[in-house]
Amino acid sequence: MPFIVTTNRGCDDAECHPGCRGRTFSRRALVTLEQARTSVIGRIAKCAFDAGTTEGFQPLEDYARTLTESGGTVGPLPDGTVIEVRHVQYQTLADLTGIPYRCPSSDEDRSAAAAAYNAKQGHAHV
């Protein structure tokens, strides 16, 4: 069961409307919930590194570790980043990549489906 992890950055537009999610910075498919959690924690760690402090980041990492199969939203981080984790079906990945759907029967098939989606998003690997 794959997940799509979307990282949105805060909006710098002074005319921005309430509820604006900002600009999508990154969107990638991951095969497992553990991979999705690890991806989110890595983004939080990068934000902490860029900020030069870890203060206030631990609760975000703790929450990311508890994300469930239904996904969730982490943030906003201090730089305005919001990370969304969404469970999707393999059929959805196939539809989004334009490739014929074939029910994945192995870890290799599942990884290939995520890789195809990520390639379309401009990511070289899962």
N, C-alpha and C positions, 0 to 999 in steps of 0.2 A: 504494500500500500504506500504509494509515493506521497511526497509532500512538496509543495512549492513554498519556498521561503522568499519573501519579498521585502527588500529594504527600501524604505522611503525616507528621504531627507526632508527636513522642514522647509517650508516655503519662505523665500526671501522677498516675495512680492508684497509691497505695502498695500496693494489693492486686494490681497488674498481674502477669500470669503471664509466664513466660519465652516468648519468641517473639512477644510482642504487638507489632503493628505500629503501635500508637497509633491516632490518629483521622485519618480521611481529611480533608484540608484542601481539596484541589482535585483534580479529575479532568477532563481534557479531551482531545479527539481532535485530532490534527494530521495533515495529509495526507502530509507528507514526513518523512524521517529528519532532514533539515537543520532543519526547523521544530521537531522534537522536541528536537534538540540545543540549538537556540537557546533554547527554553523552559526547559530544564534549566539552562543557563548563566545565564539571567536570574534564576532562583530562587536560584542560588548567589550571584550578585552582590547580590541584595536581602538575603540573609542576611548577607553581608559588610558591607554598608552598615549594617544594623541593629546588627551587632556593633561597628561603629566601627573595624574593622580588616580588612585583606586577608590577614593572616598565616594560613597554613594552608589557604587557599581555592584557591590555584593548582593543586595536584594534583587537586582535585575538578573544576575547570574543564577541565583537560587530559584527564581521564578522560572527561568528558561529550563532549568533541570527538571522542573515538574510539569512541563507541557505534556498534554495528553494526546491521544490519537485524534481528538477533535481539533487540535491546533490551538492557536491563540495569538495574542498580540503582546509584544514586549516593548515597553517604552512609554513615553519618549525618553530617549537617552539624553544626557546633558547637551549634546550637539543638535538635538531636535530629531534625531533618527528614530523611526518607528519600524519595528521588524514584525512582519505578519507571517505566521506559519499556517498553511492551509492544506488539509488532507484532500487529495484528488484521486480520481480513478485513473487507471492506465489508459482507458478509453479517452479520457480528457487530454492526457499528454499526447496521444496519437492525433487527436483532433487539432490540438494546438500546433503540432509540428507538420501536419499535412501528410503524415505517413499512414499507410493502411494499418488498422488496428489488428493486432494478433495478441491474444491473451498470453501474457508472459508465463512460461512454465519453469523457468530456472532463474537463479540469481543473475546469470549472465544476460538473460532477456530483460530482466527488470533494470539492470544497469544500463543496457543499451537504450531502453526507452527514455530513461532520465538523461543519458548522454545526448540523444537526439534533440530533446527539448533544450538542453543547455547549450548545444551548438547553435541552435536557432537564436538563443538569447545572447550569444557572443561569448559564452564560457567554454574554455578549451576542454575542461574535464569536470567530473563529478566531484 
